Amino acid sequence: MALNIRSRQVDVLAEKLAARKRVTKTEAVRIALENELRRSGENVPLWERLKPLRERVASAENTGLPADKTFFDTLSGED
């Protein structure tokens, strides 16, 4: 699918980034879009970013075993 950029300002910015990175303008646009998507994802609060992990932990079966020092020592190979 083609992307047709009609803005001269955007074209100039793509040219500058392409020259700086020594890549094609298409690659420069890809880099810029990926970086912006990553940055905008960082604006999501940590609590929301951790939601899938929180749900996974909450769905784990409760074994009824105590998670005390002995338990953690066993996990790390210490007896």
Residue pairs with C-beta under 8 A, 6 or more apart in sequence:
3 29
5 11
5 14
5 29
11 25
14 25
14 28
14 29
14 32
15 25
15 28
17 28
17 31
17 32
18 24
18 25
18 27
18 28
21 27
21 28
21 31
23 31
41 49
65 71
73 79
